[in-house]
Amino acid sequence: MALRPALQLRQGQKLALTPGLKQSIEIMLVSAADLADLVGRRLEENPFLERTGSGGLARPVAADAGDSAARIAAPAPSLAAYLAQEARLAFDDAADLGMALALIAELDEAGYLPPGAVQEGVQEARVLKALQAIAPPGVFARSLSECLALQLADRGLLDPAWERLLAALPLVARGEQAQLLRATGLSAAALAERLKVLRGLDPKPGLSFAPPEVPPAIADLIVTLDARGRPEVHLNPEALPQLAVDRGRRRALAAGLRRAADKRYAAERLAEAGWLVRAIARRGESLLALGRALAQHQAPFLREGLLALRPLTRRTLARRLQLSEASVSRLVANKHIATPWGLLPLARLFSAGLRGEASAAQVTARLAQLIRGEPREAPLSDQALTRRLAGEGFAVARRTVAKYRISLSIPPAHQRRRQHRSGPSTRIGRQLDSLPHRN
């Protein structure tokens, strides 16, 4: 059949990324400190903006732009800052950009996404693939094997033999040469060559970027308990800037402008001021609704502590609030809540559900407590920990216990026994010390 050019008309719907919508997404995503910094810059640039209160004034002190030494010694951008800039150039669709920025906020310092950060779905898979294409090779992986596979694919080396080798990484770590030869089907010489390449890959590609500057956390929400133990949630007025459009200046400038270029500039700045005021108001309303829903669901945690944290995912809360999951992820990212147990990231109030009513956070906290209280001369094996947890109503598999133990940076029982014999270890139970305690 011959191929020839033709014109076709198609009708479809797409959410255009207007400047106002782009600004709204950014304002939903940033922390309170970054929002204060952003608002400070807008107040200096836009003659139609005015501050109407003292809220949102706390922000890090920036270096003087006229200081040449400060410019020369300016740090390299952090991984998140670099990726956010690239994402704004790569994504035209507002929903895709929002999801991309939310995934960027989930990255750890090594460049990995935590388990459960990416939900199953066509849009999620498309956005993740696009992010992996614009990021340094290996970033946005969810496991070590995926991280290494992304780097090999970037070099054009990934083939079925490499996939088999990456699936056998535990054998590589243990140096079990004979089993590796059987698992990969490679000759000894070919395996040795690939292991040499493997050792040259970067297992933590995110660390090549400058670590992000972490200003002191500011609570976006404050939750207290009334006399009956019911949570009450309020916006922190110091974390939300109070702005308005200066109508008086608008009228004064409108009367004196004659050139078309000046009138166009004034109209653009006036529109930007209106977008910013509305976006900040929406941020406050959305955060308050989110905080109240979170506090209502996690009321047992607010009264009793981490062991009472109930299962809750972003998708579940999004359905409850009638929002998209990407919108909830943007609201949760970089936000903090002041609770009776201290200042916590909003993300701490989410936890994957396990069988029954238990949450992953509950099991992790109880696991750390059991290991902290174990006999020094006879540390509990993963199987013994599984039985202990089952006796307390936490029905989890042994491999799940091993996964949570590893996430707490706690070695297996035989290594803990050796550490106990050689002296006290500050590593064991370290995560238990970081659990929130009531003020």
Residue pairs with C-beta under 8 A, 6 or more apart in sequence:
14 93
15 21
15 93
15 94
15 95
16 94
17 91
17 92
17 93
17 94
17 97
19 272
19 275
20 271
20 275
20 278
20 279
21 94
22 88
22 94
22 97
23 272
23 275
23 276
23 279
24 275
24 278
24 279
24 282
25 94
25 97
25 98
25 101
25 330
26 38
26 101
27 35
27 38
27 276
27 279
27 280
27 283
28 279
28 282
28 283
28 286
28 327
28 330
28 331
29 101
29 102
29 105
29 330
29 333
29 334
30 38
30 334
31 215
31 217
31 218
31 334
31 335
31 336
32 56
32 58
32 218
32 219
32 220
32 236
32 239
32 240
32 335
32 336
33 58
33 59
33 60
33 215
33 216
33 217
33 218
34 59
34 334
35 56
35 239
35 240
35 241
35 280
35 283
36 56
36 57
36 58
36 59
36 241
37 59
37 60
37 62
39 56
39 241
39 243
39 276
39 280
40 59
42 49
42 272
42 273
42 276
43 49
43 50
43 51
43 243
46 269
46 272
46 273
46 276
47 246
47 249
47 253
47 269
48 245
48 246
48 249
48 250
48 269
48 270
48 273
49 243
49 244
49 245
49 246
49 273
49 276
49 277
50 243
50 244
50 245
50 246
50 249
51 241
51 242
51 243
52 242
52 243
52 244
53 237
53 242
54 238
54 242
55 237
55 238
55 239
55 240
55 241
55 242
56 238
56 239
56 240
56 241
56 242
57 238
57 241
58 218
58 238
58 239
59 215
60 213
60 215
63 70
63 74
64 70
65 71
75 210
75 213
76 209
76 210
77 85
77 209
77 210
78 209
78 210
78 211
78 212
78 213
79 107
79 109
79 111
79 139
79 206
79 209
79 212
80 104
80 105
80 107
80 212
81 212
82 209
83 104
83 107
83 131
83 134
83 135
83 139
84 101
84 104
86 134
86 135
87 97
87 100
87 101
87 104
87 131
87 134
88 97
90 100
90 130
90 134
91 97
91 100
91 127
91 130
95 123
95 324
95 326
96 123
96 126
96 127
96 130
98 324
98 326
98 327
98 330
99 123
99 124
99 127
99 326
99 329
100 127
100 130
100 131
101 330
101 333
102 326
102 329
102 330
102 333
103 113
103 117
103 118
103 127
103 128
103 131
103 140
103 329
104 131
105 329
105 330
105 333
105 334
106 113
106 114
106 117
106 329
106 333
107 113
107 139
107 140
107 206
108 114
108 206
109 206
109 207
109 211
110 203
110 204
110 205
110 206
110 207
111 135
111 136
111 138
111 139
111 140
111 141
111 147
111 204
111 205
111 206
111 207
112 140
112 141
112 142
112 143
112 147
112 206
113 140
113 141
113 142
114 142
115 142
115 352
116 313
116 352
117 142
118 124
118 125
118 128
118 142
119 315
119 325
128 140
131 140
132 139
132 140
132 141
132 150
136 205
136 206
136 208
137 150
137 151
137 153
137 154
137 155
137 205
138 147
138 148
138 150
138 151
138 201
138 202
138 205
139 150
139 205
139 206
140 150
141 147
141 149
141 150
144 169
144 203
145 166
145 167
145 169
147 203
147 205
148 166
148 169
148 198
148 201
148 203
149 158
149 162
149 163
149 166
151 201
151 202
151 205
152 158
152 162
152 197
152 201
157 197
161 184
161 185
161 186
161 190
161 194
162 194
164 183
164 184
164 185
165 172
165 180
165 183
165 184
165 186
165 191
165 194
165 198
167 183
168 179
168 180
168 183
168 184
171 179
171 180
171 183
172 180
172 195
172 198
177 188
177 191
180 191
181 187
181 188
181 191
184 191
186 194
202 208
217 336
217 343
217 345
218 236
218 238
218 239
218 336
219 236
219 239
219 336
219 337
219 338
219 343
220 235
220 236
220 239
220 240
220 287
220 291
220 335
220 336
220 337
220 346
221 233
221 234
221 235
221 236
221 287
221 288
221 291
221 335
221 336
221 337
221 338
221 346
222 233
222 234
222 235
222 236
222 337
222 338
223 231
223 232
223 233
223 234
223 291
223 295
223 302
223 337
223 338
223 339
223 340
224 231
224 232
224 234
224 340
225 231
225 232
225 302
225 303
225 340
226 232
229 299
229 303
230 299
231 295
231 296
231 299
231 302
232 295
233 288
233 291
233 292
233 295
234 288
235 284
235 287
235 288
236 338
240 280
240 283
240 284
241 280
243 276
243 277
243 280
244 277
245 270
245 273
245 274
245 277
246 273
250 266
250 270
253 266
254 266
257 263
257 266
286 323
286 327
286 331
287 331
287 335
289 321
290 317
290 321
290 328
290 331
290 332
290 346
291 337
291 346
293 317
293 320
293 321
294 312
294 317
294 337
294 346
294 349
295 302
297 310
297 312
297 317
298 309
298 310
298 312
298 349
300 308
300 309
300 310
301 308
301 309
301 310
301 341
301 349
302 339
302 340
302 341
303 340
305 341
305 435
305 436
305 438
306 341
306 361
306 362
306 365
306 435
306 436
307 362
307 365
307 366
308 362
309 349
309 351
309 359
309 361
309 362
309 365
310 351
310 357
310 359
311 351
311 352
311 353
311 354
311 357
311 358
311 359
311 360
312 349
312 350
312 351
312 353
312 359
313 350
313 352
313 353
314 325
314 328
314 329
314 332
314 350
315 325
317 328
317 350
318 324
318 325
318 327
318 328
321 328
331 346
332 346
332 347
332 350
333 347
335 345
335 346
336 343
336 344
336 345
336 346
337 343
337 344
337 345
337 346
337 349
339 436
340 438
340 439
341 436
341 437
341 438
341 439
342 436
342 437
342 438
342 439
344 436
348 361
348 436
351 359
351 360
351 361
351 362
352 359
352 360
353 359
353 360
354 360
354 363
354 394
354 395
354 396
354 400
355 395
355 396
356 393
356 394
356 395
358 393
358 394
358 395
358 396
360 404
362 394
363 389
363 394
363 396
363 400
363 401
363 404
364 404
364 407
364 408
364 431
365 432
365 435
366 389
366 392
366 394
367 385
367 389
367 401
367 404
367 405
367 408
368 408
368 410
368 429
368 431
368 432
368 435
369 432
370 380
370 385
370 388
370 389
371 379
371 380
371 385
371 405
371 410
371 416
371 428
371 429
372 428
372 429
372 432
374 380
374 416
376 420
377 417
377 420
378 417
379 413
379 414
379 416
379 417
379 420
380 388
380 413
381 412
381 413
382 398
382 401
382 402
382 405
382 412
382 413
383 398
384 413
385 401
385 405
386 396
386 397
386 398
386 401
389 395
389 396
389 401
390 396
402 412
405 412
408 430
408 431
409 427
409 430
409 431
410 416
410 427
410 428
410 429
410 431
411 419
411 427
411 428
416 425
416 428
419 425
419 427
419 428
